[in-house]
Amino acid sequence: QIRDDEKQIPQEERLNKRLLQKSEGTVTHETLGKSHLLVRDPAGRLECVFDKTMIQVDNDVYFWNVFNDVYTTDAVSIPHQARTIHASQQRLRTIRDQVMQVVREYNITKEYLTDDEEKMFEYHLSKLDRYIALGVHKLTWAKKEYIKKFVMDSKEMCRALFETVSTFKEYNKKIDAICTSIENTLLVQVTPNKVYFDEEFEQAQARHHSKVRKLFKQCHTTI
């Protein structure tokens, strides 16, 4: 199917038009991958910043290899730097997947906290954020030897904070349940439609208070 803009071009000119044009720019393995690993969105969440140029080069090399294989020719000369990038893509994908694990675990931990809990765990969050800042401001995709340690340490810190917050939330729920139990406990127990004689009421309350004291002591011990 010919696009409308191509219909206006004379047939002879279209036939003589070059299939490929050489790019004026130079793409090397060293010039790629210089973007940082991570970036923060306005809400403070992390996003993985993988160099799209590397993905584009990898795709181009793959399809030009297919083109050369189909036509059993080396009509398309693929630069050595581009071949190097294509050969390292599996390793780069592995690294990208590892960085994405950090992104997921950090964002899950961040979203797990309420506004009040963020203030409560401000020290822990700031400690984690200082380390995560390495991936936001310093580490690039070219520094593969440092990324592995960064990923391992970041995941460990995220998990540690998540477990701490989970433990806090679990205990907080238990305390809320205990407080609700205390709130609903009656200090005076009266049986409906019952007439108490002499000291019977005092004795009934004494027995009830004994049970209440045991309950309160148990609640205090649990908290």
ZABADREN-467969 format. One record per residue (C-alpha): residue number from 1; x, y negated, z; residue in one letter. Coordinates in steps of 0.1 Angstrom, whole numbers, padded with zeros to 4 digits. Layout:
! ZABADREN-467969
num: NUM	X: X	Y: Y	Z: Z	residu: a
...
***
This chain:
! ZABADREN-467969
num: 1	X: 0000	Y: 0000	Z: 0000	residu: q
num: 2	X: 0014	Y: -0034	Z: -0011	residu: i
num: 3	X: 0010	Y: -0063	Z: 0013	residu: r
num: 4	X: -0006	Y: -0095	Z: 0000	residu: d
num: 5	X: 0026	Y: -0114	Z: 0002	residu: d
num: 6	X: 0044	Y: -0088	Z: -0019	residu: e
num: 7	X: 0018	Y: -0088	Z: -0046	residu: k
num: 8	X: 0029	Y: -0123	Z: -0055	residu: q
num: 9	X: 0065	Y: -0112	Z: -0062	residu: i
num: 10	X: 0071	Y: -0101	Z: -0098	residu: p
num: 11	X: 0076	Y: -0064	Z: -0102	residu: q
num: 12	X: 0111	Y: -0067	Z: -0116	residu: e
num: 13	X: 0122	Y: -0088	Z: -0087	residu: e
num: 14	X: 0107	Y: -0063	Z: -0062	residu: r
num: 15	X: 0126	Y: -0035	Z: -0079	residu: l
num: 16	X: 0159	Y: -0054	Z: -0078	residu: n
num: 17	X: 0154	Y: -0064	Z: -0042	residu: k
num: 18	X: 0179	Y: -0048	Z: -0018	residu: r
num: 19	X: 0165	Y: -0021	Z: 0005	residu: l
num: 20	X: 0190	Y: -0030	Z: 0033	residu: l
num: 21	X: 0207	Y: -0062	Z: 0044	residu: q
num: 22	X: 0238	Y: -0063	Z: 0065	residu: k
num: 23	X: 0233	Y: -0080	Z: 0098	residu: s
num: 24	X: 0256	Y: -0110	Z: 0105	residu: e
num: 25	X: 0258	Y: -0101	Z: 0141	residu: g
num: 26	X: 0282	Y: -0076	Z: 0157	residu: t
num: 27	X: 0268	Y: -0050	Z: 0180	residu: v
num: 28	X: 0292	Y: -0031	Z: 0202	residu: t
num: 29	X: 0289	Y: -0008	Z: 0232	residu: h
num: 30	X: 0306	Y: -0035	Z: 0253	residu: e
num: 31	X: 0282	Y: -0063	Z: 0243	residu: t
num: 32	X: 0252	Y: -0042	Z: 0251	residu: l
num: 33	X: 0240	Y: -0033	Z: 0286	residu: g
num: 34	X: 0250	Y: -0066	Z: 0301	residu: k
num: 35	X: 0216	Y: -0072	Z: 0316	residu: s
num: 36	X: 0211	Y: -0066	Z: 0353	residu: h
num: 37	X: 0193	Y: -0034	Z: 0365	residu: l
num: 38	X: 0164	Y: -0051	Z: 0382	residu: l
num: 39	X: 0143	Y: -0082	Z: 0383	residu: v
num: 40	X: 0116	Y: -0094	Z: 0407	residu: r
num: 41	X: 0081	Y: -0104	Z: 0396	residu: d
num: 42	X: 0063	Y: -0134	Z: 0412	residu: p
num: 43	X: 0048	Y: -0110	Z: 0438	residu: a
num: 44	X: 0082	Y: -0097	Z: 0449	residu: g
num: 45	X: 0078	Y: -0063	Z: 0432	residu: r
num: 46	X: 0108	Y: -0048	Z: 0413	residu: l
num: 47	X: 0109	Y: -0041	Z: 0376	residu: e
num: 48	X: 0135	Y: -0022	Z: 0357	residu: c
num: 49	X: 0153	Y: -0042	Z: 0330	residu: v
num: 50	X: 0167	Y: -0018	Z: 0305	residu: f
num: 51	X: 0184	Y: -0034	Z: 0275	residu: d
num: 52	X: 0159	Y: -0032	Z: 0246	residu: k
num: 53	X: 0187	Y: -0037	Z: 0221	residu: t
num: 54	X: 0202	Y: -0004	Z: 0231	residu: m
num: 55	X: 0169	Y: 0013	Z: 0226	residu: i
num: 56	X: 0165	Y: -0003	Z: 0192	residu: q
num: 57	X: 0201	Y: 0007	Z: 0181	residu: v
num: 58	X: 0195	Y: 0043	Z: 0193	residu: d
num: 59	X: 0162	Y: 0045	Z: 0173	residu: n
num: 60	X: 0179	Y: 0030	Z: 0142	residu: d
num: 61	X: 0208	Y: 0054	Z: 0143	residu: v
num: 62	X: 0184	Y: 0084	Z: 0147	residu: y
num: 63	X: 0163	Y: 0075	Z: 0117	residu: f
num: 64	X: 0193	Y: 0066	Z: 0095	residu: w
num: 65	X: 0208	Y: 0100	Z: 0103	residu: n
num: 66	X: 0175	Y: 0116	Z: 0093	residu: v
num: 67	X: 0176	Y: 0095	Z: 0061	residu: f
num: 68	X: 0211	Y: 0106	Z: 0053	residu: n
num: 69	X: 0203	Y: 0143	Z: 0060	residu: d
num: 70	X: 0172	Y: 0143	Z: 0038	residu: v
num: 71	X: 0190	Y: 0128	Z: 0008	residu: y
num: 72	X: 0223	Y: 0146	Z: 0016	residu: t
num: 73	X: 0242	Y: 0114	Z: 0012	residu: t
num: 74	X: 0260	Y: 0089	Z: 0033	residu: d
num: 75	X: 0243	Y: 0060	Z: 0016	residu: a
num: 76	X: 0238	Y: 0044	Z: 0050	residu: v
num: 77	X: 0270	Y: 0038	Z: 0068	residu: s
num: 78	X: 0264	Y: 0038	Z: 0105	residu: i
num: 79	X: 0290	Y: 0017	Z: 0126	residu: p
num: 80	X: 0311	Y: 0036	Z: 0150	residu: h
num: 81	X: 0298	Y: 0015	Z: 0179	residu: q
num: 82	X: 0262	Y: 0023	Z: 0171	residu: a
num: 83	X: 0271	Y: 0060	Z: 0169	residu: r
num: 84	X: 0287	Y: 0057	Z: 0204	residu: t
num: 85	X: 0256	Y: 0041	Z: 0218	residu: i
num: 86	X: 0234	Y: 0068	Z: 0202	residu: h
num: 87	X: 0257	Y: 0096	Z: 0217	residu: a
num: 88	X: 0254	Y: 0081	Z: 0252	residu: s
num: 89	X: 0216	Y: 0076	Z: 0252	residu: q
num: 90	X: 0208	Y: 0108	Z: 0271	residu: q
num: 91	X: 0232	Y: 0097	Z: 0299	residu: r
num: 92	X: 0217	Y: 0062	Z: 0298	residu: l
num: 93	X: 0181	Y: 0076	Z: 0300	residu: r
num: 94	X: 0191	Y: 0096	Z: 0330	residu: t
num: 95	X: 0205	Y: 0064	Z: 0347	residu: i
num: 96	X: 0174	Y: 0045	Z: 0337	residu: r
num: 97	X: 0152	Y: 0072	Z: 0353	residu: d
num: 98	X: 0172	Y: 0070	Z: 0385	residu: q
num: 99	X: 0168	Y: 0033	Z: 0386	residu: v
num: 100	X: 0131	Y: 0037	Z: 0380	residu: m
num: 101	X: 0130	Y: 0059	Z: 0411	residu: q
num: 102	X: 0143	Y: 0030	Z: 0431	residu: v
num: 103	X: 0117	Y: 0007	Z: 0416	residu: v
num: 104	X: 0089	Y: 0031	Z: 0424	residu: r
num: 105	X: 0100	Y: 0038	Z: 0460	residu: e
num: 106	X: 0106	Y: 0001	Z: 0468	residu: y
num: 107	X: 0073	Y: -0010	Z: 0454	residu: n
num: 108	X: 0054	Y: 0017	Z: 0472	residu: i
num: 109	X: 0071	Y: 0007	Z: 0505	residu: t
num: 110	X: 0064	Y: -0030	Z: 0498	residu: k
num: 111	X: 0027	Y: -0024	Z: 0490	residu: e
num: 112	X: 0023	Y: -0001	Z: 0520	residu: y
num: 113	X: 0029	Y: -0030	Z: 0544	residu: l
num: 114	X: 0002	Y: -0055	Z: 0553	residu: t
num: 115	X: 0011	Y: -0092	Z: 0557	residu: d
num: 116	X: 0013	Y: -0089	Z: 0594	residu: d
num: 117	X: 0034	Y: -0058	Z: 0592	residu: e
num: 118	X: 0058	Y: -0075	Z: 0568	residu: e
num: 119	X: 0064	Y: -0101	Z: 0595	residu: k
num: 120	X: 0069	Y: -0074	Z: 0620	residu: m
num: 121	X: 0094	Y: -0055	Z: 0599	residu: f
num: 122	X: 0110	Y: -0086	Z: 0585	residu: e
num: 123	X: 0145	Y: -0076	Z: 0598	residu: y
num: 124	X: 0143	Y: -0041	Z: 0581	residu: h
num: 125	X: 0129	Y: -0057	Z: 0549	residu: l
num: 126	X: 0156	Y: -0083	Z: 0547	residu: s
num: 127	X: 0183	Y: -0057	Z: 0552	residu: k
num: 128	X: 0168	Y: -0036	Z: 0523	residu: l
num: 129	X: 0164	Y: -0067	Z: 0501	residu: d
num: 130	X: 0200	Y: -0078	Z: 0506	residu: r
num: 131	X: 0211	Y: -0044	Z: 0492	residu: y
num: 132	X: 0186	Y: -0044	Z: 0464	residu: i
num: 133	X: 0199	Y: -0078	Z: 0454	residu: a
num: 134	X: 0230	Y: -0060	Z: 0440	residu: l
num: 135	X: 0208	Y: -0046	Z: 0413	residu: g
num: 136	X: 0190	Y: -0079	Z: 0407	residu: v
num: 137	X: 0220	Y: -0102	Z: 0406	residu: h
num: 138	X: 0253	Y: -0082	Z: 0401	residu: k
num: 139	X: 0250	Y: -0047	Z: 0388	residu: l
num: 140	X: 0246	Y: -0042	Z: 0350	residu: t
num: 141	X: 0240	Y: -0012	Z: 0329	residu: w
num: 142	X: 0276	Y: -0012	Z: 0319	residu: a
num: 143	X: 0287	Y: -0005	Z: 0355	residu: k
num: 144	X: 0277	Y: 0032	Z: 0354	residu: k
num: 145	X: 0302	Y: 0042	Z: 0381	residu: e
num: 146	X: 0285	Y: 0019	Z: 0407	residu: y
num: 147	X: 0249	Y: 0026	Z: 0397	residu: i
num: 148	X: 0248	Y: 0062	Z: 0411	residu: k
num: 149	X: 0258	Y: 0050	Z: 0446	residu: k
num: 150	X: 0235	Y: 0021	Z: 0444	residu: f
num: 151	X: 0206	Y: 0043	Z: 0435	residu: v
num: 152	X: 0213	Y: 0069	Z: 0462	residu: m
num: 153	X: 0217	Y: 0042	Z: 0489	residu: d
num: 154	X: 0187	Y: 0023	Z: 0478	residu: s
num: 155	X: 0164	Y: 0053	Z: 0478	residu: k
num: 156	X: 0177	Y: 0064	Z: 0512	residu: e
num: 157	X: 0170	Y: 0029	Z: 0526	residu: m
num: 158	X: 0135	Y: 0028	Z: 0510	residu: c
num: 159	X: 0126	Y: 0062	Z: 0524	residu: r
num: 160	X: 0139	Y: 0053	Z: 0558	residu: a
num: 161	X: 0118	Y: 0021	Z: 0559	residu: l
num: 162	X: 0088	Y: 0039	Z: 0546	residu: f
num: 163	X: 0091	Y: 0066	Z: 0573	residu: e
num: 164	X: 0095	Y: 0040	Z: 0600	residu: t
num: 165	X: 0064	Y: 0021	Z: 0588	residu: v
num: 166	X: 0045	Y: 0054	Z: 0584	residu: s
num: 167	X: 0054	Y: 0063	Z: 0620	residu: t
num: 168	X: 0043	Y: 0029	Z: 0632	residu: f
num: 169	X: 0010	Y: 0032	Z: 0614	residu: k
num: 170	X: 0003	Y: 0067	Z: 0627	residu: e
num: 171	X: 0010	Y: 0056	Z: 0663	residu: y
num: 172	X: -0010	Y: 0025	Z: 0658	residu: n
num: 173	X: -0040	Y: 0045	Z: 0647	residu: k
num: 174	X: -0037	Y: 0067	Z: 0678	residu: k
num: 175	X: -0035	Y: 0037	Z: 0701	residu: i
num: 176	X: -0066	Y: 0022	Z: 0684	residu: d
num: 177	X: -0084	Y: 0055	Z: 0690	residu: a
num: 178	X: -0074	Y: 0055	Z: 0726	residu: i
num: 179	X: -0084	Y: 0019	Z: 0731	residu: c
num: 180	X: -0118	Y: 0026	Z: 0716	residu: t
num: 181	X: -0122	Y: 0056	Z: 0739	residu: s
num: 182	X: -0114	Y: 0034	Z: 0769	residu: i
num: 183	X: -0137	Y: 0007	Z: 0757	residu: e
num: 184	X: -0166	Y: 0032	Z: 0754	residu: n
num: 185	X: -0160	Y: 0047	Z: 0788	residu: t
num: 186	X: -0187	Y: 0038	Z: 0814	residu: l
num: 187	X: -0174	Y: 0029	Z: 0849	residu: l
num: 188	X: -0208	Y: 0035	Z: 0864	residu: v
num: 189	X: -0228	Y: 0066	Z: 0855	residu: q
num: 190	X: -0265	Y: 0067	Z: 0862	residu: v
num: 191	X: -0288	Y: 0095	Z: 0852	residu: t
num: 192	X: -0320	Y: 0082	Z: 0836	residu: p
num: 193	X: -0352	Y: 0088	Z: 0856	residu: n
num: 194	X: -0333	Y: 0101	Z: 0886	residu: k
num: 195	X: -0340	Y: 0089	Z: 0921	residu: v
num: 196	X: -0309	Y: 0089	Z: 0943	residu: y
num: 197	X: -0312	Y: 0095	Z: 0980	residu: f
num: 198	X: -0290	Y: 0082	Z: 1008	residu: d
num: 199	X: -0253	Y: 0087	Z: 0999	residu: e
num: 200	X: -0261	Y: 0107	Z: 0967	residu: e
num: 201	X: -0254	Y: 0077	Z: 0944	residu: f
num: 202	X: -0220	Y: 0070	Z: 0960	residu: e
num: 203	X: -0210	Y: 0106	Z: 0958	residu: q
num: 204	X: -0220	Y: 0108	Z: 0921	residu: a
num: 205	X: -0200	Y: 0077	Z: 0913	residu: q
num: 206	X: -0170	Y: 0090	Z: 0933	residu: a
num: 207	X: -0170	Y: 0121	Z: 0911	residu: r
num: 208	X: -0174	Y: 0100	Z: 0880	residu: h
num: 209	X: -0146	Y: 0076	Z: 0890	residu: h
num: 210	X: -0123	Y: 0106	Z: 0896	residu: s
num: 211	X: -0129	Y: 0118	Z: 0860	residu: k
num: 212	X: -0124	Y: 0082	Z: 0846	residu: v
num: 213	X: -0091	Y: 0078	Z: 0865	residu: r
num: 214	X: -0078	Y: 0110	Z: 0850	residu: k
num: 215	X: -0089	Y: 0099	Z: 0815	residu: l
num: 216	X: -0072	Y: 0065	Z: 0820	residu: f
num: 217	X: -0040	Y: 0081	Z: 0833	residu: k
num: 218	X: -0039	Y: 0104	Z: 0803	residu: q
num: 219	X: -0045	Y: 0075	Z: 0779	residu: c
num: 220	X: -0017	Y: 0055	Z: 0796	residu: h
num: 221	X: 0007	Y: 0085	Z: 0794	residu: t
num: 222	X: -0001	Y: 0090	Z: 0757	residu: t
num: 223	X: 0005	Y: 0054	Z: 0748	residu: i
***
